[in-house]
Each structure stands twice: as C-alpha cells, then as structure tokens.
Amino acid sequence: MATQIQVTEASAHVRYHSNVIQGSEEWLAMRCGLLTASEMKLVITPTLKAAANDKERAHVAELAAQRITKYVEPHYVSDDMLRGHDDEIEATNLYSKTYHPVEAVGFITNDRFGFTIGYSPDAKLVGKNAGIENKSRRQRFQVDTICNLEMPSDYVIQLQTGLLVSEWEWIDFNSYSGGLPMVTLRIWPDPVIQEAIVNVAGECERRICERIARYHEVLASDALLIPTERRVEVEMYV
C-alpha cells in the first residue's frame, strides 16, 4: 500500500511534504525531473554564471530523461555518503538538544518562479520559520571551518537555494566531524545569489522542456524506434 503523504502549505507557493522519508521511493518520485538545491551547483558556477560544461549538460539531459520516463536511475553510494548519513543524524540530535527542537521535513517544493524547485532540508525548527542543514566533513576541512568561522564555499549555492525554496528567514548550517567540535553558522538569504539562481534555473528549465519536446517530435516521426521494457534493478546492477 502506498504511503499517505502529508502535504502542508507554508505559503501560496511553498509546499511541505513532511512525512516523506528522504531516500525512499516516495521521495525519489517527488524529486524526479526537478531542479533541486543539492544539485543546483551543477548548473551555476561559484561566480554566479550559468555553467557551460559537461556536468551541466549531463544534468539537463538527466532531468529531461527522468521527466520522460518518471524514473530515477540508481546512483553509487560511497563510504563517505554512508558515513555522512549517520553523522548528519547525530548533528540533528546535537543541535536539537543544545539549541532548539526540530521536526522532520522530507521535501519542500516552491513553484513561485513559473517552474518548481525542490529542497530536502535536514530539519525545520519547531515554531520558527527556519531550518537546519548538516554536513559531515573530513577533519582537515572541519579544522578550517572552526578556524575561519565562515560558510564553506562548496555549500553556498545549496543553502541559498534552500532558503529560496523554503522562504525561511535563515538556516543554521551545522558542520560535523566526529571527534571535533560541531560548528553552527547562521546563514541568511542573499538576494544577489538567489536572483542568479532563479535566472540560471529558468534557463535550464527552458532547455529541459525543449529536449522533451524534441523527444516527442522524434517519436511521432518515421524514425526507426522499437519499444523496450526496463529490466528490474537486480538484473541491471547485480
């Protein structure tokens, strides 16, 4: 039986999918074909320009394919990703015990821009228009963050996209590395970065739609195409 997904509205454009478990089939289905905060760095550069490289083109092609097939292909899970999953749970617990209680929000979407962008936060603060984002860091990077007390540049686009989608007042960024102090940095919306994100995302959305239209144009043509069926994952990845 399919999970009954709880959806609440934070504004006319923002929707909280509160009881969706990140990584689940329901969560993957919601993200399918969407530009999301965690992947926005693939389409916009640190200098806020549209990326024009193989990674950007591959991401546009992947999102178009997901919309066509309604399917998200499995991705390799590294040791760092497995460690990060456990570390980020611990970071949430530490934050909640030390600073403020939080509640789970599996996925947030915002269609204010004429298209939809998604964001999967680590949690929302109870009773506040704010949330948290956790990152598991290797110790050399954690020491740098402790010494500098600055937001690591690798995560700026993700957090600004998260703030854009959620329309929160701020996000507390928790940098976690077991054995070292956890650092919490409060991140506020940056209008300049967010405007650039919307502009670049809009161009990507246009190109995704063009690719899908071209796909259907070819389907309707006399091209030599033979329908196939997808094999189950166990056969593809065993």
C-alpha positions in Angstrom: 0.0 0.0 0.0 1.3 3.4 -0.9 2.4 5.8 1.9 -0.1 8.5 2.7 2.0 11.6 2.2 1.2 14.6 4.4 1.4 17.9 2.4 1.1 21.3 4.0 1.4 24.8 2.6 3.7 27.4 4.1 2.6 30.0 1.5 0.7 30.0 -1.8 3.8 28.6 -3.5 5.7 26.6 -0.8 4.6 23.1 0.0 6.0 20.9 2.8 6.0 17.1 2.3 6.5 16.4 5.9 6.3 12.7 6.4 8.3 11.6 3.3 11.5 9.8 4.3 14.5 11.0 2.4 15.9 8.3 0.2 12.6 6.5 0.0 10.7 5.6 -3.2 8.2 8.4 -2.5 11.0 10.9 -2.0 12.7 9.9 -5.3 9.3 10.2 -7.1 8.9 13.7 -5.8 12.4 14.8 -6.9 12.1 13.1 -10.3 12.9 15.6 -13.0 13.2 18.6 -10.7 16.0 21.0 -10.2 16.9 20.7 -6.5 19.1 22.6 -4.0 21.7 19.9 -3.7 22.3 19.7 -7.4 22.0 23.4 -8.3 25.8 23.7 -8.1 25.9 21.6 -11.3 24.2 24.4 -13.3 25.6 27.6 -11.7 29.2 28.5 -11.1 30.6 30.0 -7.8 30.8 33.3 -9.7 27.0 33.1 -10.3 27.3 32.4 -14.0 25.5 29.7 -15.9 27.7 26.6 -16.1 28.5 25.6 -19.6 30.3 22.3 -19.2 29.8 18.6 -19.5 28.3 18.2 -16.0 25.7 20.9 -16.6 24.7 19.4 -20.0 24.6 15.9 -18.4 22.3 17.2 -15.6 19.9 18.8 -18.0 19.8 15.6 -20.1 19.2 13.5 -16.9 16.3 15.7 -15.7 14.7 15.6 -19.1 15.0 11.8 -19.2 13.6 11.5 -15.7 10.5 13.5 -16.7 10.1 11.4 -19.8 10.4 8.0 -18.0 9.2 9.0 -14.5 12.1 7.0 -13.2 15.3 7.9 -11.3 18.2 5.6 -12.0 20.2 4.2 -9.0 23.3 6.0 -8.0 26.5 4.7 -6.5 26.7 5.2 -2.7 30.2 5.9 -1.4 31.7 5.2 2.0 31.6 9.0 2.6 27.9 9.1 1.8 27.2 6.3 4.2 29.2 7.9 7.0 27.6 11.2 6.3 24.1 9.8 6.7 24.9 8.7 10.3 26.8 11.9 11.1 24.0 14.1 9.9 21.5 12.3 12.2 23.9 12.9 15.1 24.3 16.5 14.1 20.5 17.0 14.2 20.3 15.4 17.6 23.1 17.6 19.0 21.5 20.7 17.6 18.1 19.8 18.9 19.4 19.1 22.4 21.6 22.1 22.6 19.8 24.9 20.8 16.2 24.3 19.7 13.9 21.4 19.0 13.4 20.4 15.4 11.0 18.5 13.3 11.5 16.4 10.1 10.5 17.8 6.7 11.2 15.3 4.0 10.9 17.6 1.0 9.9 21.2 0.2 8.8 22.5 -3.2 8.3 26.0 -4.5 6.7 26.9 -7.8 6.9 30.7 -7.4 9.3 31.0 -10.4 7.0 29.6 -13.1 8.6 26.2 -12.6 9.3 24.1 -9.5 12.5 23.8 -7.5 12.9 21.3 -4.7 14.8 21.2 -1.4 15.4 18.4 1.1 16.4 20.0 4.4 17.7 18.1 7.4 15.0 19.6 9.7 12.8 22.6 10.4 12.9 24.4 13.7 9.7 23.9 15.7 7.7 27.1 15.9 10.1 29.1 13.7 10.4 30.0 10.1 13.9 28.5 9.9 15.7 25.2 9.4 19.0 23.3 9.7 21.3 21.9 7.1 24.0 19.4 8.3 27.2 18.3 6.5 29.6 15.5 7.5 33.2 16.8 7.0 36.6 15.3 6.9 38.7 16.5 9.8 41.0 18.8 7.8 38.0 20.7 6.4 36.4 20.9 9.9 39.5 22.5 11.4 39.5 25.1 8.6 35.8 25.9 9.3 36.5 26.2 13.0 39.5 28.5 12.4 37.7 30.7 9.8 34.1 30.6 11.1 33.0 31.1 7.6 30.5 29.2 5.4 32.4 26.7 3.2 32.1 27.9 -0.3 31.1 24.4 -1.5 27.7 24.7 0.1 26.7 28.3 -0.6 24.6 27.6 -3.7 22.8 24.7 -1.9 21.9 26.7 1.1 20.8 29.8 -0.8 18.6 27.6 -3.0 17.2 26.0 0.2 16.4 29.5 1.6 14.9 30.4 -1.8 12.7 27.3 -1.9 11.6 27.2 1.8 11.3 31.0 2.1 12.8 30.6 5.6 14.3 33.6 7.4 17.5 31.7 8.0 19.2 28.3 8.0 21.6 27.1 10.7 24.4 25.3 8.9 26.0 22.5 11.1 29.4 21.3 10.1 30.1 18.0 11.8 33.2 15.8 12.1 33.3 13.2 14.8 36.0 13.9 17.4 36.0 17.7 16.7 33.5 20.4 17.9 30.4 20.8 15.7 30.2 24.3 14.2 26.9 26.1 13.7 26.8 29.1 11.3 23.6 31.1 10.7 23.0 31.7 7.0 20.7 34.4 5.8 19.2 34.9 2.3 21.4 36.7 -0.2 19.2 38.4 -2.8 22.1 38.7 -5.3 22.9 34.9 -5.2 19.2 34.0 -5.2 18.4 36.1 -8.3 21.3 34.4 -10.1 19.9 31.0 -9.1 16.4 31.8 -10.4 17.8 33.1 -13.7 20.1 30.2 -14.3 17.4 27.7 -13.2 14.9 29.3 -15.6 17.3 28.8 -18.5 17.8 25.2 -17.5 14.1 24.6 -17.3 13.7 26.0 -20.8 16.3 23.6 -22.2 14.8 20.7 -20.4 11.4 21.4 -21.9 13.0 21.8 -25.4 14.7 18.4 -25.0 11.4 16.8 -24.0 9.6 18.4 -26.9 12.3 17.2 -29.3 12.0 13.6 -27.9 8.2 13.5 -28.6 8.7 15.1 -32.0 11.0 12.2 -32.9 8.6 9.6 -31.5 5.9 11.0 -33.8 8.2 10.8 -36.8 9.1 8.0 -39.1 12.3 7.3 -37.2 13.1 3.6 -36.7 12.3 3.1 -33.0 11.5 -0.2 -31.3 9.8 0.0 -27.8 11.6 -1.8 -24.9 10.9 -2.6 -21.3 13.0 -1.7 -18.4 14.8 -4.6 -16.6 14.4 -4.8 -12.9 17.4 -3.3 -10.9 18.7 -6.7 -9.6 19.3 -7.7 -13.2 21.0 -4.4 -14.2 23.2 -4.0 -11.2 24.0 -7.4 -9.8 
